[in-house]
């Protein structure tokens, strides 16, 4: 999506992004828990990566870098 698309969608784009972040966080916790329970390092690592991505999306600035104009 370009920055113009965000302006056209308005507040809906923010809601969609936040919903995706919560879904990623849920998947991350599930993967992390399953990895710990099964003793699988790859699941633990995947859960940690997804948790980082969802944390970035849930950040107060929306997870978008600011570009000087």
VMD Tcl script that draws the C-alpha trace (Angstrom):
set ca {
  {0.00 0.00 0.00}
  {1.21 3.45 -0.73}
  {0.75 6.37 1.64}
  {-2.10 7.58 -0.58}
  {-4.02 4.38 0.09}
  {-3.85 4.99 3.85}
  {-5.40 8.41 3.39}
  {-8.23 6.96 1.32}
  {-8.99 4.23 3.84}
  {-8.86 6.64 6.77}
  {-9.19 5.11 10.22}
  {-10.03 1.69 8.79}
  {-6.38 1.17 7.78}
  {-5.29 1.65 11.40}
  {-7.91 -0.78 12.64}
  {-6.88 -3.35 10.05}
  {-3.22 -2.99 10.97}
  {-3.96 -3.31 14.69}
  {-6.14 -6.38 14.15}
  {-3.37 -8.02 12.15}
  {-0.91 -7.24 14.92}
  {-3.11 -8.90 17.55}
  {-3.55 -11.94 15.31}
  {0.23 -12.18 14.88}
  {0.72 -11.86 18.64}
  {-1.71 -14.72 19.23}
  {0.11 -16.90 16.70}
  {3.45 -15.94 18.26}
  {2.36 -16.96 21.74}
  {0.92 -20.21 20.41}
  {4.13 -21.02 18.55}
  {6.27 -20.06 21.51}
  {4.21 -22.18 23.89}
  {4.19 -25.15 21.53}
  {7.94 -24.83 20.99}
  {8.60 -24.83 24.72}
  {6.22 -27.74 25.35}
  {7.65 -29.86 22.51}
  {11.25 -28.80 23.01}
  {11.57 -27.56 19.42}
  {13.97 -24.67 18.99}
  {12.62 -23.74 15.57}
  {9.12 -23.16 16.97}
  {10.54 -21.10 19.82}
  {12.55 -18.98 17.39}
  {9.55 -18.52 15.08}
  {7.39 -17.48 18.02}
  {9.96 -14.93 19.12}
  {10.23 -13.49 15.61}
  {6.45 -13.19 15.28}
  {6.27 -11.57 18.72}
  {8.82 -8.97 17.60}
  {6.89 -8.22 14.42}
  {3.60 -7.87 16.27}
  {5.25 -5.67 18.91}
  {6.53 -3.42 16.16}
  {3.03 -3.17 14.67}
  {1.46 -2.47 18.07}
  {3.88 0.38 18.83}
  {2.21 3.76 19.50}
  {3.55 5.23 16.26}
  {1.82 2.48 14.29}
  {5.03 0.71 13.41}
  {5.65 2.98 10.45}
  {8.96 4.76 10.03}
  {8.79 8.49 9.64}
  {10.41 10.01 6.57}
  {11.44 13.66 6.56}
  {9.95 15.57 3.68}
}
mol new
graphics top color blue
foreach p $ca { graphics top sphere $p radius 0.5 }
foreach p [lrange $ca 0 end-1] q [lrange $ca 1 end] { graphics top cylinder $p $q radius 0.2 }
display resetview
